[in-house]
């Protein structure tokens, strides 16, 4: 059944990121990943030296993004890479690797502002942990956000403390709630990142997560399926006991995402549903589809079921 315009302003069945970013920035934009050489308290020994059990940053590092190069050089290389496909494009510098607020404020200022000094960079996206941000950093980011587009992306991963402990995350859900509320209070764009299918979680946990996320002032949301990457703790566990893991087929995951969306606050913008890992790093599941292919399948399933984001949402 065809529908009239949904609350997000068009006939698409979820509140999509591309429409959101066009409203925020009246130009075509592309994110360029930047490795600024930050560490992580879950790697340097402050919390742990092993990291989260699923984490291998090399599994999502573009070829142009090498820490040995300066931030400016990485941006130049990224623009060279993307400009082959897109012309008249502006760019966001995406501080993606490890924890990009885990440094003294003076170092953060130097690195963020180097990126923003590039003539084709019109804003930054800062990926970080919710336990690695404080009032001093937030006050600076708030002021910076008045001059350019700026988003802080938090790795939340799960709403269950038992899961967070099990994956060696190093923080509890309360830290994520506080971080998201503090950015929203300062009118800083925020994004929450979750992994669907973490060990010990089942369908009831995923639906509970949708309801709990909907109660927070989350602006943007990134979801992706659990993947087993080479060189991780979880890869060793999977190799030893594959029977302890249920890795979704694509059809299973599509069904979960549809039902998750039905419960989700319609004000939340969906930026991503799946992760696409290079084949040389991926152990399982190996779906072999591009992100846009998955999204097309999701749109088709929403139409077939005549459902949409927020259809079952309740405050």
N, C-alpha and C positions, 0 to 999 in steps of 0.2 A: 504494500500500500504506500502510495506517495504521501509525504507529509509537507505541510507548510514549513516556514522557517522555524528552526529551533531557537532556544534562548541565546545561543552563541552567534546567531545572526545569519545562518545559512541552512540549507537542507541536508547537509552532511549529518550523519548520525552520531558523531562525537565531536567534541570541542577540540579542534585540531591546532597544532602548533603553527603550521604555515599561515593560517588565517590570523592567529594571534600576533605573530611577529611582523606581519605586513601592517597591522594596525599600529604596532609600537614603533616600527621603523619603516618609513615610507620609501624604502629602497630594497632591492634584492640583496640578501645577505647570505654569507656562508661562514660557518665556523672553521677556524684554523687551529688545530691542536698545537699547544705549546708545552714543551717540557722545560720548566724553569729551574729544575734541579732541586726541588723541595724534597724533603724526606717525609717520614710518617712515624708517629709515635708507636705504631704497631710493628715497625721495622727497625727502629734505631735503638730499641731497648727500654724506652720510657714505659711502655706498656708490655711490649713483647718484641721478640726478634723474628718471629715466624710469620707475622702478618695474618690477614684473614685467610681462611683455608682455601678459598676459591680464587685468590688474587694472583695474577701474573700480568704486570703492566705491559710486558712485551707483546702480549696477545692482542692489544689494540693500539699499538704504536704505528702511526703512518711512517712511511719511509723518509718523508721530508722532516720528520720531527726527531732530531737528535740533540741530546743535551750538550754535546761538545760544541754545538753551534750556539751563537748568541740568540736571544729572543728575536731580535730584528732579522737575523739571517733565517731563522726558522719561519718567520712570517713571510719573508721574501720567497722562500722555497715553496711554502704552502700556496701563496698566490700564484706562483709559476705553475704549480700543479693544477689548481682549479681553473685558472684563466684559460686553459686549453678547451674547457667545456663551456665556461660562462664568460660573457663579456659584460662590461658596465656593472661590475659587482663590487659591493662593499663587504667588509669582513669584520667578524668578531674574533678576538683572540681568546681561545678556549684553554685556560689553565687546567689541564685535565689530569696530569700524572701525579700520583701520590696525593699529598695533603697540602693544598695551595694557600692555606692560611697558617701553616705550621712554621713560623719564622718570626723574628722580631719585626715590629711594625716598619722600621726603617728599611728593612730588606724587602718587605711586601711593597712598599711605596715605590722603591727603585724599579722593581720588576714589572709591576702593573703599569707604571707610567712610561716605562720603555716601550711596552706594547702599544699604549695609547698614543705615543708620539709618532707612530707610523702613519703616514698620510692616508692609507686605505683602511685603517682600523677605526671603527666608529664605536666600539664598545668591547667589554670583556665579560667572559663567563668564568666563574671561579669555582672549581670543584674542590670540595673539602669534606671533612668529617664534622659532625655536629658538636663534638667535644673539643674542637680546635678553633673555637671562635669566642671572642670575649668582647666586652663593651668598647674597649679601646679600638679594636679592629673594626667592629661594627660602626662606630662613630665615624671612622675614616672612610669606610666603604659607603656609608650614607652620604657623606659630602661628595665623594667621587661620583656617586650615582646621579647627582643633580647636574653633572656636566656631560655625562655620556650614558649610553645604555649599559646596564650592569646587572648581571644575575649571579646569585650564589646558589650552587647546586650541592645539596647535601646527600651523602650516602647514608640512607636510613636502613635499607635492606629488609628489615622485618619490624613488625610491631610487637613481637614476642621476645621477652627478655631471655627465655630459655634458649631460643634459637640464636640470639645474638651472642650468648655465652658459648653455645656449641660451635659457632663458626669463628670463634676467637676475635670477635669484632672489637672488644675493648671498651664498649660503652653500652648503656642501656637505652631503651626507647625514650625515657624521660629527657635525655639529652637532645634527642631529635625534636621533641615537642617544644622544648625551650628555644632551640636555635631557630626553628621555623617561626615561632611566635615573635621572637625578637626581630627577625628580618622584616616580617610583615608589619610590625609596629612602626618600623622606620621607613616603610614604603619602599623597601628594596625588593626587586624581583627575586623570587625564590623558586627552586625546583627540588623535588624529593625523588630519590632513586630507590627502587625496590627490585629485589630478585624474587621471582615466583618459582617455587619448587625447592626451596632450601631444605636440607635434611631435617626430618622430624615434623615438617609441616604438611598439612593435607588440605583438601578442598574447603573445609570449614574455616581454616586459618586464612586462606586467601580471601574469602568473602568477609570475614571479620576485619581483615586489613582494609578492604575497600570502605567499610563503614567508618573505621577509625580515622583513616586518611581524610575522609569527607568532613570530619568534625574539626580539622585543622585549617588554618589560613594558608593552605598550600596553593600556589598559583599554577605551577607547572608540575607534571608528573612524568617520570620515565619508568617504564616497566621493562623487564626482560626475563626470559626463561633461564633457569639454571643451566649453565654449560660447564663441562669438565675440560679445563685447559691443561696442557702439558706443563710440568714444572710446578705444580701446586700440591698442597697437602691433600686436598680433596681428590686429586688424581691418584695418589697413592692409596687412599682409602677405597676408591672406586675399583682400582685394579685388584686389591685384596678381597673385597666383598661387594661385587657388583649387585648382588641380590638385595643389598640394603638400600639401593637407590631406585627411585622410579623417575626416569627421565621421560618427559612428555613426548608423544608424537605431536606433529604439528596440528593435527585435528583436535587432539585433547587440549592443547594449549589454546587454540582458537576458541573452543567452547568455554574455557575458564575466563578468557579475556572478555568475551561477550557478557557473561554473567557478572563479572567484576564491574564492567562499565555500567550495567543496569543499576547497580547500587551506588555508583559514584556521583558525588556532588557535580552537577552540570557546570558549575563555575570553574572547575579544574581543567586546565589545558593539558591534553595528551601530546607529549613530544615524541615518545617512542614506545614501541610494544615489544620489540625483539632486539637481540644483540647479534651481530654478524661477525664472527671471529675468523681470521684467516685459517685456511684449511690446515696449514702446517702446525698450528697451535691447538687445534680442536680435536678432542678425543670423542666426545659425544655431548648431545645428540647431533647428528649430521643431517640436517634437513635439506641443505643445498638450495636454499631460496634466498633471494635478495630481500632487504627490508620492505621495499615497495611492493613486492609480490605478496608478502604476508599481509601488508596493510590492505591491498586489494581484496584478498580472500576474506579479511575481517569485515570490510565494508559489505561484501556480498552476503556474508552470513548474517550481519545485522539486518539487511534488507529482507532476506529469506525469513527471518524470525519476526520481522516487523517490530524491532526493538531498537533502543537507542540509549545513549549515556544518560543516566539519571532517571530512567523510567520507573525504577523502584526506590529511588532515593527518598529518604525521609530524615528530616532534622531531628 
